[in-house]
Amino acid sequence: MSDVLFVVDPLDDLDPSLDTSIGFMHAAQERGARVWATDTVALEAVDGRARCLAAPLRLAPSVPDAGCRWTVPDPWYRAGASTRLWLDEAAAVFLRTEPPLDERFVTATLVLDLIDPARTALVNGPAGLRACSEHLLPLHFPDLVPATLVSADPAAVRAFVAEHRVVVAKPIDGFAGRGVLRLDRHDPNLASLVEIVTGAGTRATMLQPYLREVSAGNKRLFVIDGEPVGAVARFPVDGDFRIGNPTAEAPVTERDREICARLAPTLRQHGIHLAGLDVIGRHLIEVNVTSVGGLRKVDALLGWSLCADVVDRALDGTFLTPSLPVLERRPA
């Protein structure tokens, strides 16, 4: 029986009716694997091997509900007694904690670097998670993204707003729309907003023009090993310019395939097996790689099997990659 380990945020903080990590857990359990859960602070390195204190889980059945949600019982899981596991003996390790990518997260990825990716599937590769900033990675492809400024300088931010009239400001380590602000050059609060997004000149922010094409939807492309496997449309919610839950399947266009093809070598190089690309119109906006979400929502909404597809590839060896030559790996 295979072991699949999930490095996640506290279980009781997860929403079992929506959370993609729980969708992966269900898929692993349905395939006869033992499901384990731990967190970043429980990871250890012992004589060059990665180890952790983890609890075995048994998940209660769930079924699709209305919209994006699943009906789940309460409690939705039972946890057994925690025990120590050698991570290189697991079939797959999923690192799925939400940003920020703080010291605890970086330390966790460095511990996971000790695992041989030719032996254990890592979703996603820990070195790749450090290298691939969700907001800044797209800037390596300037012809795919809208005009972009990354700066902590309030004057530079004000000049960008003056040039583009209405812009969106995002924290570099933000996620799920948190801390995202819309800046309008005619807003009497603009000076205060610029202070907020730059931390009064101490913190870089990312700015892009507000794209009117968002009225036709913000598309989330689900990408597995560089290939698009589906897409959904999401729209701003009432009274909020930020994006809400998926509402319908979206076509994967030739432009979408061009974007995926351009990014695929970089994603594969860094061991990013699962990514969520956000696209507005013809523009790539973000490359989600840390705790890629939305898969469980889409499985419920459209009857897809994205969570199961990812777990299948993790268990059948598809995600195994050659060992890094720069490291001498300790035999298991």
Secondary structure as a PSIPRED ss2 file (coil, helix, strand):
# PSIPRED VFORMAT (PSIPRED V4.0)

   1 M C   1.000  0.000  0.000
   2 S C   1.000  0.000  0.000
   3 D E   0.000  0.000  1.000
   4 V E   0.000  0.000  1.000
   5 L E   0.000  0.000  1.000
   6 F E   0.000  0.000  1.000
   7 V E   0.000  0.000  1.000
   8 V E   0.000  0.000  1.000
   9 D C   1.000  0.000  0.000
  10 P C   1.000  0.000  0.000
  11 L H   0.000  1.000  0.000
  12 D H   0.000  1.000  0.000
  13 D H   0.000  1.000  0.000
  14 L C   1.000  0.000  0.000
  15 D C   1.000  0.000  0.000
  16 P C   1.000  0.000  0.000
  17 S C   1.000  0.000  0.000
  18 L C   1.000  0.000  0.000
  19 D C   1.000  0.000  0.000
  20 T H   0.000  1.000  0.000
  21 S H   0.000  1.000  0.000
  22 I H   0.000  1.000  0.000
  23 G H   0.000  1.000  0.000
  24 F H   0.000  1.000  0.000
  25 M H   0.000  1.000  0.000
  26 H H   0.000  1.000  0.000
  27 A H   0.000  1.000  0.000
  28 A H   0.000  1.000  0.000
  29 Q H   0.000  1.000  0.000
  30 E H   0.000  1.000  0.000
  31 R C   1.000  0.000  0.000
  32 G C   1.000  0.000  0.000
  33 A C   1.000  0.000  0.000
  34 R E   0.000  0.000  1.000
  35 V E   0.000  0.000  1.000
  36 W E   0.000  0.000  1.000
  37 A E   0.000  0.000  1.000
  38 T E   0.000  0.000  1.000
  39 D C   1.000  0.000  0.000
  40 T H   0.000  1.000  0.000
  41 V H   0.000  1.000  0.000
  42 A H   0.000  1.000  0.000
  43 L E   0.000  0.000  1.000
  44 E E   0.000  0.000  1.000
  45 A E   0.000  0.000  1.000
  46 V E   0.000  0.000  1.000
  47 D C   1.000  0.000  0.000
  48 G C   1.000  0.000  0.000
  49 R E   0.000  0.000  1.000
  50 A E   0.000  0.000  1.000
  51 R E   0.000  0.000  1.000
  52 C E   0.000  0.000  1.000
  53 L E   0.000  0.000  1.000
  54 A E   0.000  0.000  1.000
  55 A E   0.000  0.000  1.000
  56 P E   0.000  0.000  1.000
  57 L E   0.000  0.000  1.000
  58 R E   0.000  0.000  1.000
  59 L E   0.000  0.000  1.000
  60 A C   1.000  0.000  0.000
  61 P C   1.000  0.000  0.000
  62 S C   1.000  0.000  0.000
  63 V E   0.000  0.000  1.000
  64 P E   0.000  0.000  1.000
  65 D C   1.000  0.000  0.000
  66 A C   1.000  0.000  0.000
  67 G C   1.000  0.000  0.000
  68 C C   1.000  0.000  0.000
  69 R C   1.000  0.000  0.000
  70 W E   0.000  0.000  1.000
  71 T E   0.000  0.000  1.000
  72 V C   1.000  0.000  0.000
  73 P C   1.000  0.000  0.000
  74 D C   1.000  0.000  0.000
  75 P C   1.000  0.000  0.000
  76 W C   1.000  0.000  0.000
  77 Y E   0.000  0.000  1.000
  78 R E   0.000  0.000  1.000
  79 A E   0.000  0.000  1.000
  80 G C   1.000  0.000  0.000
  81 A C   1.000  0.000  0.000
  82 S C   1.000  0.000  0.000
  83 T E   0.000  0.000  1.000
  84 R E   0.000  0.000  1.000
  85 L E   0.000  0.000  1.000
  86 W E   0.000  0.000  1.000
  87 L H   0.000  1.000  0.000
  88 D H   0.000  1.000  0.000
  89 E H   0.000  1.000  0.000
  90 A C   1.000  0.000  0.000
  91 A C   1.000  0.000  0.000
  92 A E   0.000  0.000  1.000
  93 V E   0.000  0.000  1.000
  94 F E   0.000  0.000  1.000
  95 L E   0.000  0.000  1.000
  96 R E   0.000  0.000  1.000
  97 T C   1.000  0.000  0.000
  98 E C   1.000  0.000  0.000
  99 P C   1.000  0.000  0.000
 100 P C   1.000  0.000  0.000
 101 L C   1.000  0.000  0.000
 102 D C   1.000  0.000  0.000
 103 E H   0.000  1.000  0.000
 104 R H   0.000  1.000  0.000
 105 F H   0.000  1.000  0.000
 106 V H   0.000  1.000  0.000
 107 T H   0.000  1.000  0.000
 108 A H   0.000  1.000  0.000
 109 T H   0.000  1.000  0.000
 110 L H   0.000  1.000  0.000
 111 V H   0.000  1.000  0.000
 112 L H   0.000  1.000  0.000
 113 D C   1.000  0.000  0.000
 114 L C   1.000  0.000  0.000
 115 I C   1.000  0.000  0.000
 116 D C   1.000  0.000  0.000
 117 P C   1.000  0.000  0.000
 118 A C   1.000  0.000  0.000
 119 R C   1.000  0.000  0.000
 120 T C   1.000  0.000  0.000
 121 A E   0.000  0.000  1.000
 122 L E   0.000  0.000  1.000
 123 V E   0.000  0.000  1.000
 124 N C   1.000  0.000  0.000
 125 G C   1.000  0.000  0.000
 126 P H   0.000  1.000  0.000
 127 A H   0.000  1.000  0.000
 128 G H   0.000  1.000  0.000
 129 L H   0.000  1.000  0.000
 130 R H   0.000  1.000  0.000
 131 A H   0.000  1.000  0.000
 132 C C   1.000  0.000  0.000
 133 S C   1.000  0.000  0.000
 134 E C   1.000  0.000  0.000
 135 H C   1.000  0.000  0.000
 136 L C   1.000  0.000  0.000
 137 L H   0.000  1.000  0.000
 138 P H   0.000  1.000  0.000
 139 L H   0.000  1.000  0.000
 140 H H   0.000  1.000  0.000
 141 F C   1.000  0.000  0.000
 142 P C   1.000  0.000  0.000
 143 D C   1.000  0.000  0.000
 144 L C   1.000  0.000  0.000
 145 V C   1.000  0.000  0.000
 146 P C   1.000  0.000  0.000
 147 A C   1.000  0.000  0.000
 148 T C   1.000  0.000  0.000
 149 L E   0.000  0.000  1.000
 150 V E   0.000  0.000  1.000
 151 S E   0.000  0.000  1.000
 152 A C   1.000  0.000  0.000
 153 D C   1.000  0.000  0.000
 154 P H   0.000  1.000  0.000
 155 A H   0.000  1.000  0.000
 156 A H   0.000  1.000  0.000
 157 V H   0.000  1.000  0.000
 158 R H   0.000  1.000  0.000
 159 A H   0.000  1.000  0.000
 160 F H   0.000  1.000  0.000
 161 V H   0.000  1.000  0.000
 162 A H   0.000  1.000  0.000
 163 E H   0.000  1.000  0.000
 164 H H   0.000  1.000  0.000
 165 R C   1.000  0.000  0.000
 166 V E   0.000  0.000  1.000
 167 V E   0.000  0.000  1.000
 168 V E   0.000  0.000  1.000
 169 A E   0.000  0.000  1.000
 170 K E   0.000  0.000  1.000
 171 P E   0.000  0.000  1.000
 172 I C   1.000  0.000  0.000
 173 D C   1.000  0.000  0.000
 174 G C   1.000  0.000  0.000
 175 F C   1.000  0.000  0.000
 176 A C   1.000  0.000  0.000
 177 G C   1.000  0.000  0.000
 178 R C   1.000  0.000  0.000
 179 G C   1.000  0.000  0.000
 180 V C   1.000  0.000  0.000
 181 L E   0.000  0.000  1.000
 182 R E   0.000  0.000  1.000
 183 L E   0.000  0.000  1.000
 184 D E   0.000  0.000  1.000
 185 R C   1.000  0.000  0.000
 186 H C   1.000  0.000  0.000
 187 D C   1.000  0.000  0.000
 188 P C   1.000  0.000  0.000
 189 N C   1.000  0.000  0.000
 190 L H   0.000  1.000  0.000
 191 A H   0.000  1.000  0.000
 192 S H   0.000  1.000  0.000
 193 L H   0.000  1.000  0.000
 194 V H   0.000  1.000  0.000
 195 E H   0.000  1.000  0.000
 196 I H   0.000  1.000  0.000
 197 V H   0.000  1.000  0.000
 198 T H   0.000  1.000  0.000
 199 G C   1.000  0.000  0.000
 200 A C   1.000  0.000  0.000
 201 G C   1.000  0.000  0.000
 202 T C   1.000  0.000  0.000
 203 R C   1.000  0.000  0.000
 204 A C   1.000  0.000  0.000
 205 T E   0.000  0.000  1.000
 206 M E   0.000  0.000  1.000
 207 L E   0.000  0.000  1.000
 208 Q E   0.000  0.000  1.000
 209 P E   0.000  0.000  1.000
 210 Y C   1.000  0.000  0.000
 211 L C   1.000  0.000  0.000
 212 R H   0.000  1.000  0.000
 213 E H   0.000  1.000  0.000
 214 V H   0.000  1.000  0.000
 215 S H   0.000  1.000  0.000
 216 A H   0.000  1.000  0.000
 217 G C   1.000  0.000  0.000
 218 N E   0.000  0.000  1.000
 219 K E   0.000  0.000  1.000
 220 R E   0.000  0.000  1.000
 221 L E   0.000  0.000  1.000
 222 F E   0.000  0.000  1.000
 223 V E   0.000  0.000  1.000
 224 I E   0.000  0.000  1.000
 225 D C   1.000  0.000  0.000
 226 G C   1.000  0.000  0.000
 227 E E   0.000  0.000  1.000
 228 P E   0.000  0.000  1.000
 229 V E   0.000  0.000  1.000
 230 G E   0.000  0.000  1.000
 231 A E   0.000  0.000  1.000
 232 V E   0.000  0.000  1.000
 233 A E   0.000  0.000  1.000
 234 R E   0.000  0.000  1.000
 235 F E   0.000  0.000  1.000
 236 P E   0.000  0.000  1.000
 237 V C   1.000  0.000  0.000
 238 D C   1.000  0.000  0.000
 239 G C   1.000  0.000  0.000
 240 D C   1.000  0.000  0.000
 241 F C   1.000  0.000  0.000
 242 R C   1.000  0.000  0.000
 243 I E   0.000  0.000  1.000
 244 G E   0.000  0.000  1.000
 245 N E   0.000  0.000  1.000
 246 P E   0.000  0.000  1.000
 247 T E   0.000  0.000  1.000
 248 A E   0.000  0.000  1.000
 249 E E   0.000  0.000  1.000
 250 A C   1.000  0.000  0.000
 251 P C   1.000  0.000  0.000
 252 V C   1.000  0.000  0.000
 253 T C   1.000  0.000  0.000
 254 E H   0.000  1.000  0.000
 255 R H   0.000  1.000  0.000
 256 D H   0.000  1.000  0.000
 257 R H   0.000  1.000  0.000
 258 E H   0.000  1.000  0.000
 259 I H   0.000  1.000  0.000
 260 C H   0.000  1.000  0.000
 261 A H   0.000  1.000  0.000
 262 R H   0.000  1.000  0.000
 263 L H   0.000  1.000  0.000
 264 A H   0.000  1.000  0.000
 265 P H   0.000  1.000  0.000
 266 T H   0.000  1.000  0.000
 267 L H   0.000  1.000  0.000
 268 R H   0.000  1.000  0.000
 269 Q H   0.000  1.000  0.000
 270 H C   1.000  0.000  0.000
 271 G C   1.000  0.000  0.000
 272 I C   1.000  0.000  0.000
 273 H C   1.000  0.000  0.000
 274 L E   0.000  0.000  1.000
 275 A E   0.000  0.000  1.000
 276 G E   0.000  0.000  1.000
 277 L E   0.000  0.000  1.000
 278 D E   0.000  0.000  1.000
 279 V E   0.000  0.000  1.000
 280 I E   0.000  0.000  1.000
 281 G C   1.000  0.000  0.000
 282 R C   1.000  0.000  0.000
 283 H E   0.000  0.000  1.000
 284 L E   0.000  0.000  1.000
 285 I E   0.000  0.000  1.000
 286 E E   0.000  0.000  1.000
 287 V E   0.000  0.000  1.000
 288 N E   0.000  0.000  1.000
 289 V C   1.000  0.000  0.000
 290 T C   1.000  0.000  0.000
 291 S C   1.000  0.000  0.000
 292 V C   1.000  0.000  0.000
 293 G C   1.000  0.000  0.000
 294 G C   1.000  0.000  0.000
 295 L H   0.000  1.000  0.000
 296 R H   0.000  1.000  0.000
 297 K H   0.000  1.000  0.000
 298 V H   0.000  1.000  0.000
 299 D H   0.000  1.000  0.000
 300 A H   0.000  1.000  0.000
 301 L H   0.000  1.000  0.000
 302 L H   0.000  1.000  0.000
 303 G C   1.000  0.000  0.000
 304 W C   1.000  0.000  0.000
 305 S C   1.000  0.000  0.000
 306 L H   0.000  1.000  0.000
 307 C H   0.000  1.000  0.000
 308 A H   0.000  1.000  0.000
 309 D H   0.000  1.000  0.000
 310 V H   0.000  1.000  0.000
 311 V H   0.000  1.000  0.000
 312 D H   0.000  1.000  0.000
 313 R H   0.000  1.000  0.000
 314 A H   0.000  1.000  0.000
 315 L H   0.000  1.000  0.000
 316 D C   1.000  0.000  0.000
 317 G C   1.000  0.000  0.000
 318 T C   1.000  0.000  0.000
 319 F C   1.000  0.000  0.000
 320 L C   1.000  0.000  0.000
 321 T C   1.000  0.000  0.000
 322 P C   1.000  0.000  0.000
 323 S C   1.000  0.000  0.000
 324 L C   1.000  0.000  0.000
 325 P C   1.000  0.000  0.000
 326 V C   1.000  0.000  0.000
 327 L C   1.000  0.000  0.000
 328 E C   1.000  0.000  0.000
 329 R C   1.000  0.000  0.000
 330 R C   1.000  0.000  0.000
 331 P C   1.000  0.000  0.000
 332 A C   1.000  0.000  0.000
